[in-house]
């Protein structure tokens, strides 16, 4: 009985905000955005670590939660509760309903991304979150906001095309698109270098990593305060989470035929050294999941082993790569 309730609770975390995005289903609710967070809050009170497979959903997908995912879910709940409390509701009823729908769609995508255990689920929920956030950027904004939204939308479409291509490469390599299965199989694939390149490019576009950061300052300057608060915690932090989950770590070197190893597994340590990211939020602290490596990473004559099981991501204001100011930090805790 408890297992069934846990499964229903896990499914309801992204499903409830998605259902409440339909205006007719929330007419009698006073604060639908806060109510939509209730399953996530209840899930946080369940100490068990569990996951489910839903073969009929999105050609087969899975949801699950463990310790690091629970920490990230806590931060997302706090962020959403704060942002939705700060948003000033439009006086026009139609505009208020439109804004609420966009918030709920973005929330459903954000919570679903955190719980996704495979590439298909992550890609789908990430796309839902991204396009919902585009609506938040341009809704009720001026020409500057609409221009920022157009730039963001262009980068988002390009990023999703790249990630979809990476998903197809992974599907051609293995029949199981679970993160762990993809990590193991992609390291032995001749297309591993291409997979790495397009995944890095796709999530760099979504995160606003230099030199693909053009949309981020525009979006931050034109967004309302509550939307600017969401900016660092949604597209930026979730894109970094995507890098950690899509890129292999703890597997043998990604090598091409002939024994050459031009591209080695990046691992968390390489991400920490190379990711300098624009970010705009001053309050978001996200603890991103990082799996402990079981095998050494080989790069030419050297062997490196990954360590640590937790990656913290903290966007802070005033960020420009290579210059003064704060950077989006990725730290490793051993």
C-alpha positions as protocol buffer text, in pm:
chain_id: "A"
residue {
  index: 1
  type: UNK
  ca { x: 0 y: 0 z: 0 }
}
residue {
  index: 2
  type: UNK
  ca { x: 277 y: 244 z: 93 }
}
residue {
  index: 3
  type: UNK
  ca { x: 458 y: 162 z: -231 }
}
residue {
  index: 4
  type: UNK
  ca { x: 147 y: 241 z: -435 }
}
residue {
  index: 5
  type: UNK
  ca { x: 100 y: 571 z: -255 }
}
residue {
  index: 6
  type: UNK
  ca { x: 465 y: 662 z: -311 }
}
residue {
  index: 7
  type: UNK
  ca { x: 432 y: 590 z: -684 }
}
residue {
  index: 8
  type: UNK
  ca { x: 117 y: 801 z: -711 }
}
residue {
  index: 9
  type: UNK
  ca { x: 287 y: 1080 z: -518 }
}
residue {
  index: 10
  type: UNK
  ca { x: 590 y: 1067 z: -749 }
}
residue {
  index: 11
  type: UNK
  ca { x: 370 y: 1084 z: -1059 }
}
residue {
  index: 12
  type: UNK
  ca { x: 165 y: 1372 z: -918 }
}
residue {
  index: 13
  type: UNK
  ca { x: 468 y: 1600 z: -869 }
}
residue {
  index: 14
  type: UNK
  ca { x: 484 y: 1700 z: -1241 }
}
residue {
  index: 15
  type: UNK
  ca { x: 125 y: 1592 z: -1320 }
}
residue {
  index: 16
  type: UNK
  ca { x: -62 y: 1824 z: -1083 }
}
residue {
  index: 17
  type: UNK
  ca { x: 85 y: 2154 z: -1212 }
}
residue {
  index: 18
  type: UNK
  ca { x: 34 y: 2022 z: -1565 }
}
residue {
  index: 19
  type: UNK
  ca { x: -335 y: 1956 z: -1495 }
}
residue {
  index: 20
  type: UNK
  ca { x: -384 y: 2288 z: -1317 }
}
residue {
  index: 21
  type: UNK
  ca { x: -243 y: 2466 z: -1623 }
}
residue {
  index: 22
  type: UNK
  ca { x: -591 y: 2409 z: -1771 }
}
residue {
  index: 23
  type: UNK
  ca { x: -788 y: 2716 z: -1650 }
}
residue {
  index: 24
  type: UNK
  ca { x: -1114 y: 2524 z: -1602 }
}
residue {
  index: 25
  type: UNK
  ca { x: -949 y: 2295 z: -1344 }
}
residue {
  index: 26
  type: UNK
  ca { x: -832 y: 2571 z: -1113 }
}
residue {
  index: 27
  type: UNK
  ca { x: -1123 y: 2814 z: -1105 }
}
residue {
  index: 28
  type: UNK
  ca { x: -1199 y: 2750 z: -738 }
}
residue {
  index: 29
  type: UNK
  ca { x: -840 y: 2750 z: -615 }
}
residue {
  index: 30
  type: UNK
  ca { x: -712 y: 3061 z: -440 }
}
residue {
  index: 31
  type: UNK
  ca { x: -339 y: 3010 z: -510 }
}
residue {
  index: 32
  type: UNK
  ca { x: -308 y: 2739 z: -775 }
}
residue {
  index: 33
  type: UNK
  ca { x: 70 y: 2776 z: -810 }
}
residue {
  index: 34
  type: UNK
  ca { x: 125 y: 2712 z: -439 }
}
residue {
  index: 35
  type: UNK
  ca { x: -127 y: 2429 z: -440 }
}
residue {
  index: 36
  type: UNK
  ca { x: 59 y: 2266 z: -732 }
}
residue {
  index: 37
  type: UNK
  ca { x: 370 y: 2241 z: -512 }
}
residue {
  index: 38
  type: UNK
  ca { x: 188 y: 2028 z: -252 }
}
residue {
  index: 39
  type: UNK
  ca { x: 285 y: 1685 z: -400 }
}
residue {
  index: 40
  type: UNK
  ca { x: 651 y: 1790 z: -414 }
}
residue {
  index: 41
  type: UNK
  ca { x: 638 y: 1898 z: -49 }
}
residue {
  index: 42
  type: UNK
  ca { x: 474 y: 1569 z: 51 }
}
residue {
  index: 43
  type: UNK
  ca { x: 731 y: 1373 z: -151 }
}
residue {
  index: 44
  type: UNK
  ca { x: 1009 y: 1543 z: 45 }
}
residue {
  index: 45
  type: UNK
  ca { x: 862 y: 1400 z: 368 }
}
residue {
  index: 46
  type: UNK
  ca { x: 899 y: 1044 z: 236 }
}
residue {
  index: 47
  type: UNK
  ca { x: 1251 y: 926 z: 327 }
}
residue {
  index: 48
  type: UNK
  ca { x: 1252 y: 629 z: 90 }
}
residue {
  index: 49
  type: UNK
  ca { x: 1461 y: 620 z: -228 }
}
residue {
  index: 50
  type: UNK
  ca { x: 1259 y: 474 z: -513 }
}
residue {
  index: 51
  type: UNK
  ca { x: 1194 y: 498 z: -886 }
}
residue {
  index: 52
  type: UNK
  ca { x: 932 y: 379 z: -1133 }
}
residue {
  index: 53
  type: UNK
  ca { x: 927 y: 292 z: -1501 }
}
residue {
  index: 54
  type: UNK
  ca { x: 638 y: 414 z: -1715 }
}
residue {
  index: 55
  type: UNK
  ca { x: 669 y: 228 z: -2048 }
}
residue {
  index: 56
  type: UNK
  ca { x: 353 y: 382 z: -2197 }
}
residue {
  index: 57
  type: UNK
  ca { x: 464 y: 743 z: -2135 }
}
residue {
  index: 58
  type: UNK
  ca { x: 680 y: 919 z: -2396 }
}
residue {
  index: 59
  type: UNK
  ca { x: 788 y: 594 z: -2562 }
}
residue {
  index: 60
  type: UNK
  ca { x: 903 y: 472 z: -2224 }
}
residue {
  index: 61
  type: UNK
  ca { x: 1034 y: 690 z: -1943 }
}
residue {
  index: 62
  type: UNK
  ca { x: 1105 y: 677 z: -1572 }
}
residue {
  index: 63
  type: UNK
  ca { x: 1083 y: 892 z: -1262 }
}
residue {
  index: 64
  type: UNK
  ca { x: 1274 y: 855 z: -938 }
}
residue {
  index: 65
  type: UNK
  ca { x: 1415 y: 1033 z: -639 }
}
residue {
  index: 66
  type: UNK
  ca { x: 1725 y: 984 z: -425 }
}
residue {
  index: 67
  type: UNK
  ca { x: 1923 y: 1194 z: -179 }
}
residue {
  index: 68
  type: UNK
  ca { x: 2083 y: 1449 z: -416 }
}
residue {
  index: 69
  type: UNK
  ca { x: 1759 y: 1478 z: -617 }
}
residue {
  index: 70
  type: UNK
  ca { x: 1574 y: 1547 z: -294 }
}
residue {
  index: 71
  type: UNK
  ca { x: 1805 y: 1840 z: -216 }
}
residue {
  index: 72
  type: UNK
  ca { x: 1752 y: 1987 z: -561 }
}
residue {
  index: 73
  type: UNK
  ca { x: 1376 y: 1941 z: -523 }
}
residue {
  index: 74
  type: UNK
  ca { x: 1387 y: 2130 z: -191 }
}
residue {
  index: 75
  type: UNK
  ca { x: 1561 y: 2422 z: -358 }
}
residue {
  index: 76
  type: UNK
  ca { x: 1314 y: 2424 z: -646 }
}
residue {
  index: 77
  type: UNK
  ca { x: 1016 y: 2424 z: -411 }
}
residue {
  index: 78
  type: UNK
  ca { x: 1162 y: 2716 z: -215 }
}
residue {
  index: 79
  type: UNK
  ca { x: 1240 y: 2902 z: -538 }
}
residue {
  index: 80
  type: UNK
  ca { x: 891 y: 2851 z: -681 }
}
residue {
  index: 81
  type: UNK
  ca { x: 718 y: 2942 z: -356 }
}
residue {
  index: 82
  type: UNK
  ca { x: 921 y: 3264 z: -336 }
}
residue {
  index: 83
  type: UNK
  ca { x: 881 y: 3362 z: -701 }
}
residue {
  index: 84
  type: UNK
  ca { x: 507 y: 3299 z: -716 }
}
residue {
  index: 85
  type: UNK
  ca { x: 462 y: 3498 z: -396 }
}
residue {
  index: 86
  type: UNK
  ca { x: 654 y: 3795 z: -542 }
}
residue {
  index: 87
  type: UNK
  ca { x: 469 y: 3805 z: -875 }
}
residue {
  index: 88
  type: UNK
  ca { x: 211 y: 4080 z: -896 }
}
residue {
  index: 89
  type: UNK
  ca { x: -103 y: 3942 z: -1053 }
}
residue {
  index: 90
  type: UNK
  ca { x: -238 y: 4147 z: -1345 }
}
residue {
  index: 91
  type: UNK
  ca { x: -567 y: 4322 z: -1284 }
}
residue {
  index: 92
  type: UNK
  ca { x: -706 y: 4186 z: -1608 }
}
residue {
  index: 93
  type: UNK
  ca { x: -856 y: 3841 z: -1552 }
}
residue {
  index: 94
  type: UNK
  ca { x: -749 y: 3703 z: -1890 }
}
residue {
  index: 95
  type: UNK
  ca { x: -390 y: 3822 z: -1839 }
}
residue {
  index: 96
  type: UNK
  ca { x: -384 y: 3675 z: -1489 }
}
residue {
  index: 97
  type: UNK
  ca { x: -508 y: 3338 z: -1617 }
}
residue {
  index: 98
  type: UNK
  ca { x: -246 y: 3340 z: -1895 }
}
residue {
  index: 99
  type: UNK
  ca { x: 34 y: 3416 z: -1651 }
}
residue {
  index: 100
  type: UNK
  ca { x: -79 y: 3142 z: -1413 }
}
residue {
  index: 101
  type: UNK
  ca { x: -90 y: 2889 z: -1699 }
}
residue {
  index: 102
  type: UNK
  ca { x: 264 y: 2978 z: -1805 }
}
residue {
  index: 103
  type: UNK
  ca { x: 390 y: 2950 z: -1448 }
}
residue {
  index: 104
  type: UNK
  ca { x: 230 y: 2608 z: -1402 }
}
residue {
  index: 105
  type: UNK
  ca { x: 362 y: 2474 z: -1732 }
}
residue {
  index: 106
  type: UNK
  ca { x: 713 y: 2590 z: -1646 }
}
residue {
  index: 107
  type: UNK
  ca { x: 681 y: 2443 z: -1296 }
}
residue {
  index: 108
  type: UNK
  ca { x: 568 y: 2105 z: -1432 }
}
residue {
  index: 109
  type: UNK
  ca { x: 870 y: 2092 z: -1661 }
}
residue {
  index: 110
  type: UNK
  ca { x: 1111 y: 2197 z: -1387 }
}
residue {
  index: 111
  type: UNK
  ca { x: 990 y: 1940 z: -1134 }
}
residue {
  index: 112
  type: UNK
  ca { x: 972 y: 1667 z: -1398 }
}
residue {
  index: 113
  type: UNK
  ca { x: 1332 y: 1730 z: -1507 }
}
residue {
  index: 114
  type: UNK
  ca { x: 1456 y: 1679 z: -1152 }
}
residue {
  index: 115
  type: UNK
  ca { x: 1277 y: 1344 z: -1120 }
}
residue {
  index: 116
  type: UNK
  ca { x: 1352 y: 1211 z: -1471 }
}
residue {
  index: 117
  type: UNK
  ca { x: 1575 y: 904 z: -1481 }
}
residue {
  index: 118
  type: UNK
  ca { x: 1627 y: 878 z: -1858 }
}
residue {
  index: 119
  type: UNK
  ca { x: 1711 y: 1093 z: -2159 }
}
residue {
  index: 120
  type: UNK
  ca { x: 1361 y: 1098 z: -2308 }
}
residue {
  index: 121
  type: UNK
  ca { x: 1195 y: 1220 z: -1990 }
}
residue {
  index: 122
  type: UNK
  ca { x: 1464 y: 1477 z: -1925 }
}
residue {
  index: 123
  type: UNK
  ca { x: 1444 y: 1610 z: -2281 }
}
residue {
  index: 124
  type: UNK
  ca { x: 1065 y: 1635 z: -2277 }
}
residue {
  index: 125
  type: UNK
  ca { x: 1032 y: 1804 z: -1939 }
}
residue {
  index: 126
  type: UNK
  ca { x: 1324 y: 2035 z: -2021 }
}
residue {
  index: 127
  type: UNK
  ca { x: 1155 y: 2145 z: -2344 }
}
residue {
  index: 128
  type: UNK
  ca { x: 828 y: 2206 z: -2157 }
}
residue {
  index: 129
  type: UNK
  ca { x: 1010 y: 2416 z: -1899 }
}
residue {
  index: 130
  type: UNK
  ca { x: 1206 y: 2611 z: -2162 }
}
residue {
  index: 131
  type: UNK
  ca { x: 912 y: 2710 z: -2380 }
}
residue {
  index: 132
  type: UNK
  ca { x: 701 y: 2789 z: -2075 }
}
residue {
  index: 133
  type: UNK
  ca { x: 977 y: 3016 z: -1950 }
}
residue {
  index: 134
  type: UNK
  ca { x: 986 y: 3190 z: -2289 }
}
residue {
  index: 135
  type: UNK
  ca { x: 620 y: 3274 z: -2236 }
}
residue {
  index: 136
  type: UNK
  ca { x: 702 y: 3418 z: -1893 }
}
residue {
  index: 137
  type: UNK
  ca { x: 973 y: 3638 z: -2043 }
}
residue {
  index: 138
  type: UNK
  ca { x: 751 y: 3798 z: -2305 }
}
residue {
  index: 139
  type: UNK
  ca { x: 413 y: 3797 z: -2126 }
}
residue {
  index: 140
  type: UNK
  ca { x: 316 y: 4153 z: -2046 }
}
residue {
  index: 141
  type: UNK
  ca { x: 659 y: 4283 z: -2137 }
}
residue {
  index: 142
  type: UNK
  ca { x: 773 y: 4574 z: -2350 }
}
residue {
  index: 143
  type: UNK
  ca { x: 967 y: 4566 z: -2677 }
}
residue {
  index: 144
  type: UNK
  ca { x: 1293 y: 4497 z: -2490 }
}
residue {
  index: 145
  type: UNK
  ca { x: 1139 y: 4193 z: -2322 }
}
residue {
  index: 146
  type: UNK
  ca { x: 1002 y: 4066 z: -2652 }
}
residue {
  index: 147
  type: UNK
  ca { x: 1342 y: 4108 z: -2816 }
}
residue {
  index: 148
  type: UNK
  ca { x: 1507 y: 3915 z: -2533 }
}
residue {
  index: 149
  type: UNK
  ca { x: 1239 y: 3650 z: -2570 }
}
residue {
  index: 150
  type: UNK
  ca { x: 1304 y: 3614 z: -2943 }
}
residue {
  index: 151
  type: UNK
  ca { x: 1678 y: 3572 z: -2886 }
}
residue {
  index: 152
  type: UNK
  ca { x: 1615 y: 3319 z: -2608 }
}
residue {
  index: 153
  type: UNK
  ca { x: 1366 y: 3128 z: -2824 }
}
residue {
  index: 154
  type: UNK
  ca { x: 1614 y: 3104 z: -3111 }
}
residue {
  index: 155
  type: UNK
  ca { x: 1886 y: 2966 z: -2883 }
}
residue {
  index: 156
  type: UNK
  ca { x: 1635 y: 2730 z: -2721 }
}
residue {
  index: 157
  type: UNK
  ca { x: 1519 y: 2582 z: -3053 }
}
residue {
  index: 158
  type: UNK
  ca { x: 1878 y: 2531 z: -3166 }
}
residue {
  index: 159
  type: UNK
  ca { x: 1969 y: 2369 z: -2833 }
}
residue {
  index: 160
  type: UNK
  ca { x: 1673 y: 2130 z: -2849 }
}
residue {
  index: 161
  type: UNK
  ca { x: 1762 y: 2029 z: -3204 }
}
residue {
  index: 162
  type: UNK
  ca { x: 2115 y: 1945 z: -3090 }
}
residue {
  index: 163
  type: UNK
  ca { x: 1995 y: 1751 z: -2787 }
}
residue {
  index: 164
  type: UNK
  ca { x: 1740 y: 1561 z: -2994 }
}
residue {
  index: 165
  type: UNK
  ca { x: 2021 y: 1457 z: -3227 }
}
residue {
  index: 166
  type: UNK
  ca { x: 2219 y: 1342 z: -2922 }
}
residue {
  index: 167
  type: UNK
  ca { x: 1916 y: 1145 z: -2806 }
}
residue {
  index: 168
  type: UNK
  ca { x: 1897 y: 972 z: -3145 }
}
residue {
  index: 169
  type: UNK
  ca { x: 2267 y: 882 z: -3125 }
}
residue {
  index: 170
  type: UNK
  ca { x: 2213 y: 735 z: -2779 }
}
residue {
  index: 171
  type: UNK
  ca { x: 1906 y: 542 z: -2900 }
}
residue {
  index: 172
  type: UNK
  ca { x: 2107 y: 397 z: -3188 }
}
residue {
  index: 173
  type: UNK
  ca { x: 2380 y: 291 z: -2944 }
}
residue {
  index: 174
  type: UNK
  ca { x: 2162 y: 128 z: -2679 }
}
residue {
  index: 175
  type: UNK
  ca { x: 1799 y: 30 z: -2649 }
}
residue {
  index: 176
  type: UNK
  ca { x: 1786 y: 152 z: -2288 }
}
residue {
  index: 177
  type: UNK
  ca { x: 1791 y: 529 z: -2253 }
}
residue {
  index: 178
  type: UNK
  ca { x: 1831 y: 527 z: -1877 }
}
residue {
  index: 179
  type: UNK
  ca { x: 2117 y: 756 z: -1775 }
}
residue {
  index: 180
  type: UNK
  ca { x: 2333 y: 475 z: -1639 }
}
residue {
  index: 181
  type: UNK
  ca { x: 2285 y: 258 z: -1948 }
}
residue {
  index: 182
  type: UNK
  ca { x: 2369 y: 546 z: -2181 }
}
residue {
  index: 183
  type: UNK
  ca { x: 2682 y: 630 z: -1982 }
}
residue {
  index: 184
  type: UNK
  ca { x: 2805 y: 275 z: -2014 }
}
residue {
  index: 185
  type: UNK
  ca { x: 2727 y: 227 z: -2383 }
}
residue {
  index: 186
  type: UNK
  ca { x: 2821 y: 566 z: -2526 }
}
residue {
  index: 187
  type: UNK
  ca { x: 3180 y: 528 z: -2405 }
}
residue {
  index: 188
  type: UNK
  ca { x: 3224 y: 231 z: -2638 }
}
residue {
  index: 189
  type: UNK
  ca { x: 3049 y: 390 z: -2934 }
}
residue {
  index: 190
  type: UNK
  ca { x: 3238 y: 530 z: -3238 }
}
residue {
  index: 191
  type: UNK
  ca { x: 2999 y: 826 z: -3224 }
}
residue {
  index: 192
  type: UNK
  ca { x: 3101 y: 917 z: -2870 }
}
residue {
  index: 193
  type: UNK
  ca { x: 3295 y: 1227 z: -2976 }
}
residue {
  index: 194
  type: UNK
  ca { x: 2997 y: 1361 z: -3173 }
}
residue {
  index: 195
  type: UNK
  ca { x: 2764 y: 1283 z: -2884 }
}
residue {
  index: 196
  type: UNK
  ca { x: 2985 y: 1471 z: -2638 }
}
residue {
  index: 197
  type: UNK
  ca { x: 3019 y: 1771 z: -2866 }
}
residue {
  index: 198
  type: UNK
  ca { x: 2652 y: 1824 z: -2937 }
}
residue {
  index: 199
  type: UNK
  ca { x: 2545 y: 1762 z: -2576 }
}
residue {
  index: 200
  type: UNK
  ca { x: 2796 y: 2021 z: -2454 }
}
residue {
  index: 201
  type: UNK
  ca { x: 2686 y: 2269 z: -2723 }
}
residue {
  index: 202
  type: UNK
  ca { x: 2316 y: 2212 z: -2654 }
}
residue {
  index: 203
  type: UNK
  ca { x: 2334 y: 2264 z: -2281 }
}
residue {
  index: 204
  type: UNK
  ca { x: 2582 y: 2551 z: -2318 }
}
residue {
  index: 205
  type: UNK
  ca { x: 2319 y: 2729 z: -2527 }
}
residue {
  index: 206
  type: UNK
  ca { x: 2054 y: 2666 z: -2262 }
}
residue {
  index: 207
  type: UNK
  ca { x: 2276 y: 2768 z: -1971 }
}
residue {
  index: 208
  type: UNK
  ca { x: 2414 y: 3080 z: -2135 }
}
residue {
  index: 209
  type: UNK
  ca { x: 2776 y: 2966 z: -2108 }
}
residue {
  index: 210
  type: UNK
  ca { x: 3024 y: 3202 z: -2274 }
}
residue {
  index: 211
  type: UNK
  ca { x: 3050 y: 3256 z: -2568 }
}
residue {
  index: 212
  type: UNK
  ca { x: 2688 y: 3143 z: -2612 }
}
residue {
  index: 213
  type: UNK
  ca { x: 2557 y: 3376 z: -2344 }
}
residue {
  index: 214
  type: UNK
  ca { x: 2401 y: 3650 z: -2560 }
}
residue {
  index: 215
  type: UNK
  ca { x: 2043 y: 3586 z: -2451 }
}
residue {
  index: 216
  type: UNK
  ca { x: 2116 y: 3585 z: -2076 }
}
residue {
  index: 217
  type: UNK
  ca { x: 2201 y: 3954 z: -2008 }
}
residue {
  index: 218
  type: UNK
  ca { x: 1910 y: 4059 z: -2232 }
}
residue {
  index: 219
  type: UNK
  ca { x: 1669 y: 3834 z: -2047 }
}
residue {
  index: 220
  type: UNK
  ca { x: 1789 y: 3943 z: -1705 }
}
residue {
  index: 221
  type: UNK
  ca { x: 1764 y: 4315 z: -1781 }
}
residue {
  index: 222
  type: UNK
  ca { x: 1415 y: 4291 z: -1929 }
}
residue {
  index: 223
  type: UNK
  ca { x: 1253 y: 4039 z: -1693 }
}
residue {
  index: 224
  type: UNK
  ca { x: 1036 y: 4131 z: -1399 }
}
residue {
  index: 225
  type: UNK
  ca { x: 1199 y: 4071 z: -1057 }
}
residue {
  index: 226
  type: UNK
  ca { x: 1015 y: 3746 z: -989 }
}
residue {
  index: 227
  type: UNK
  ca { x: 1096 y: 3612 z: -1337 }
}
residue {
  index: 228
  type: UNK
  ca { x: 1458 y: 3720 z: -1298 }
}
residue {
  index: 229
  type: UNK
  ca { x: 1464 y: 3518 z: -976 }
}
residue {
  index: 230
  type: UNK
  ca { x: 1356 y: 3212 z: -1173 }
}
residue {
  index: 231
  type: UNK
  ca { x: 1611 y: 3277 z: -1447 }
}
residue {
  index: 232
  type: UNK
  ca { x: 1914 y: 3142 z: -1262 }
}
residue {
  index: 233
  type: UNK
  ca { x: 1728 y: 2854 z: -1103 }
}
residue {
  index: 234
  type: UNK
  ca { x: 1553 y: 2723 z: -1414 }
}
residue {
  index: 235
  type: UNK
  ca { x: 1728 y: 2748 z: -1754 }
}
residue {
  index: 236
  type: UNK
  ca { x: 2077 y: 2795 z: -1612 }
}
residue {
  index: 237
  type: UNK
  ca { x: 2086 y: 2546 z: -1324 }
}
residue {
  index: 238
  type: UNK
  ca { x: 1881 y: 2282 z: -1505 }
}
residue {
  index: 239
  type: UNK
  ca { x: 2108 y: 2302 z: -1811 }
}
residue {
  index: 240
  type: UNK
  ca { x: 2407 y: 2227 z: -1587 }
}
residue {
  index: 241
  type: UNK
  ca { x: 2213 y: 1940 z: -1435 }
}
residue {
  index: 242
  type: UNK
  ca { x: 2159 y: 1816 z: -1791 }
}
residue {
  index: 243
  type: UNK
  ca { x: 2533 y: 1818 z: -1855 }
}
residue {
  index: 244
  type: UNK
  ca { x: 2594 y: 1610 z: -1546 }
}
residue {
  index: 245
  type: UNK
  ca { x: 2325 y: 1358 z: -1633 }
}
residue {
  index: 246
  type: UNK
  ca { x: 2376 y: 1328 z: -2008 }
}
residue {
  index: 247
  type: UNK
  ca { x: 2756 y: 1321 z: -2018 }
}
residue {
  index: 248
  type: UNK
  ca { x: 2927 y: 993 z: -1926 }
}
residue {
  index: 249
  type: UNK
  ca { x: 3147 y: 979 z: -1622 }
}
residue {
  index: 250
  type: UNK
  ca { x: 3338 y: 694 z: -1465 }
}
residue {
  index: 251
  type: UNK
  ca { x: 3360 y: 491 z: -1786 }
}
residue {
  index: 252
  type: UNK
  ca { x: 3666 y: 413 z: -2000 }
}
residue {
  index: 253
  type: UNK
  ca { x: 3795 y: 677 z: -2237 }
}
residue {
  index: 254
  type: UNK
  ca { x: 3574 y: 779 z: -2525 }
}
residue {
  index: 255
  type: UNK
  ca { x: 3795 y: 651 z: -2800 }
}
residue {
  index: 256
  type: UNK
  ca { x: 3780 y: 626 z: -3175 }
}
residue {
  index: 257
  type: UNK
  ca { x: 3883 y: 322 z: -3377 }
}
residue {
  index: 258
  type: UNK
  ca { x: 4260 y: 288 z: -3397 }
}
residue {
  index: 259
  type: UNK
  ca { x: 4324 y: 345 z: -3028 }
}
residue {
  index: 260
  type: UNK
  ca { x: 4336 y: 724 z: -3037 }
}
residue {
  index: 261
  type: UNK
  ca { x: 4164 y: 901 z: -2751 }
}
residue {
  index: 262
  type: UNK
  ca { x: 4105 y: 1259 z: -2869 }
}
residue {
  index: 263
  type: UNK
  ca { x: 3809 y: 1303 z: -2635 }
}
residue {
  index: 264
  type: UNK
  ca { x: 3822 y: 1175 z: -2280 }
}
residue {
  index: 265
  type: UNK
  ca { x: 3529 y: 1154 z: -2044 }
}
residue {
  index: 266
  type: UNK
  ca { x: 3490 y: 1508 z: -1906 }
}
residue {
  index: 267
  type: UNK
  ca { x: 3376 y: 1408 z: -1559 }
}
residue {
  index: 268
  type: UNK
  ca { x: 3272 y: 1650 z: -1287 }
}
residue {
  index: 269
  type: UNK
  ca { x: 3624 y: 1780 z: -1232 }
}
residue {
  index: 270
  type: UNK
  ca { x: 3658 y: 1890 z: -1595 }
}
residue {
  index: 271
  type: UNK
  ca { x: 3321 y: 2061 z: -1579 }
}
residue {
  index: 272
  type: UNK
  ca { x: 3430 y: 2242 z: -1268 }
}
residue {
  index: 273
  type: UNK
  ca { x: 3743 y: 2370 z: -1438 }
}
residue {
  index: 274
  type: UNK
  ca { x: 3592 y: 2474 z: -1770 }
}
residue {
  index: 275
  type: UNK
  ca { x: 3237 y: 2595 z: -1703 }
}
residue {
  index: 276
  type: UNK
  ca { x: 3225 y: 2969 z: -1644 }
}
residue {
  index: 277
  type: UNK
  ca { x: 2870 y: 3070 z: -1671 }
}
residue {
  index: 278
  type: UNK
  ca { x: 2659 y: 3384 z: -1678 }
}
residue {
  index: 279
  type: UNK
  ca { x: 2386 y: 3367 z: -1416 }
}
residue {
  index: 280
  type: UNK
  ca { x: 2142 y: 3611 z: -1271 }
}
residue {
  index: 281
  type: UNK
  ca { x: 1979 y: 3474 z: -958 }
}
residue {
  index: 282
  type: UNK
  ca { x: 2107 y: 3582 z: -617 }
}
residue {
  index: 283
  type: UNK
  ca { x: 1928 y: 3329 z: -399 }
}
residue {
  index: 284
  type: UNK
  ca { x: 1935 y: 2989 z: -568 }
}
residue {
  index: 285
  type: UNK
  ca { x: 2153 y: 2715 z: -428 }
}
residue {
  index: 286
  type: UNK
  ca { x: 2111 y: 2386 z: -606 }
}
residue {
  index: 287
  type: UNK
  ca { x: 2281 y: 2064 z: -512 }
}
residue {
  index: 288
  type: UNK
  ca { x: 2309 y: 1869 z: -835 }
}
residue {
  index: 289
  type: UNK
  ca { x: 2336 y: 1499 z: -858 }
}
residue {
  index: 290
  type: UNK
  ca { x: 2678 y: 1350 z: -933 }
}
residue {
  index: 291
  type: UNK
  ca { x: 2733 y: 978 z: -935 }
}
residue {
  index: 292
  type: UNK
  ca { x: 3047 y: 837 z: -781 }
}
residue {
  index: 293
  type: UNK
  ca { x: 3281 y: 696 z: -1042 }
}
residue {
  index: 294
  type: UNK
  ca { x: 3356 y: 327 z: -1037 }
}
residue {
  index: 295
  type: UNK
  ca { x: 3626 y: 311 z: -1305 }
}
residue {
  index: 296
  type: UNK
  ca { x: 3922 y: 539 z: -1379 }
}
residue {
  index: 297
  type: UNK
  ca { x: 3914 y: 780 z: -1667 }
}
residue {
  index: 298
  type: UNK
  ca { x: 4201 y: 718 z: -1908 }
}
residue {
  index: 299
  type: UNK
  ca { x: 4346 y: 1003 z: -2110 }
}
residue {
  index: 300
  type: UNK
  ca { x: 4656 y: 910 z: -2310 }
}
residue {
  index: 301
  type: UNK
  ca { x: 4925 y: 803 z: -2060 }
}
residue {
  index: 302
  type: UNK
  ca { x: 4749 y: 941 z: -1758 }
}
residue {
  index: 303
  type: UNK
  ca { x: 4479 y: 794 z: -1543 }
}
residue {
  index: 304
  type: UNK
  ca { x: 4241 y: 1008 z: -1347 }
}
residue {
  index: 305
  type: UNK
  ca { x: 3972 y: 894 z: -1114 }
}
residue {
  index: 306
  type: UNK
  ca { x: 3659 y: 1085 z: -1033 }
}
residue {
  index: 307
  type: UNK
  ca { x: 3571 y: 1146 z: -674 }
}
residue {
  index: 308
  type: UNK
  ca { x: 3286 y: 1300 z: -488 }
}
residue {
  index: 309
  type: UNK
  ca { x: 2917 y: 1243 z: -506 }
}
residue {
  index: 310
  type: UNK
  ca { x: 2773 y: 1589 z: -483 }
}
residue {
  index: 311
  type: UNK
  ca { x: 2802 y: 1892 z: -707 }
}
residue {
  index: 312
  type: UNK
  ca { x: 2681 y: 2228 z: -582 }
}
residue {
  index: 313
  type: UNK
  ca { x: 2573 y: 2497 z: -822 }
}
residue {
  index: 314
  type: UNK
  ca { x: 2518 y: 2849 z: -705 }
}
residue {
  index: 315
  type: UNK
  ca { x: 2431 y: 3130 z: -945 }
}
residue {
  index: 316
  type: UNK
  ca { x: 2508 y: 3475 z: -816 }
}
residue {
  index: 317
  type: UNK
  ca { x: 2456 y: 3821 z: -969 }
}
residue {
  index: 318
  type: UNK
  ca { x: 2682 y: 4026 z: -1192 }
}
residue {
  index: 319
  type: UNK
  ca { x: 2851 y: 3757 z: -1395 }
}
residue {
  index: 320
  type: UNK
  ca { x: 3065 y: 3799 z: -1701 }
}
residue {
  index: 321
  type: UNK
  ca { x: 3323 y: 3537 z: -1795 }
}
residue {
  index: 322
  type: UNK
  ca { x: 3682 y: 3646 z: -1782 }
}
residue {
  index: 323
  type: UNK
  ca { x: 3604 y: 3969 z: -1603 }
}
residue {
  index: 324
  type: UNK
  ca { x: 3543 y: 4093 z: -1254 }
}
residue {
  index: 325
  type: UNK
  ca { x: 3236 y: 3972 z: -1076 }
}
residue {
  index: 326
  type: UNK
  ca { x: 3093 y: 3646 z: -960 }
}
residue {
  index: 327
  type: UNK
  ca { x: 3085 y: 3330 z: -1164 }
}
residue {
  index: 328
  type: UNK
  ca { x: 2851 y: 3040 z: -1165 }
}
residue {
  index: 329
  type: UNK
  ca { x: 3049 y: 2798 z: -950 }
}
residue {
  index: 330
  type: UNK
  ca { x: 3056 y: 2424 z: -960 }
}
residue {
  index: 331
  type: UNK
  ca { x: 3220 y: 2269 z: -658 }
}
residue {
  index: 332
  type: UNK
  ca { x: 3289 y: 1910 z: -574 }
}
residue {
  index: 333
  type: UNK
  ca { x: 3250 y: 1762 z: -231 }
}
residue {
  index: 334
  type: UNK
  ca { x: 3440 y: 1445 z: -166 }
}
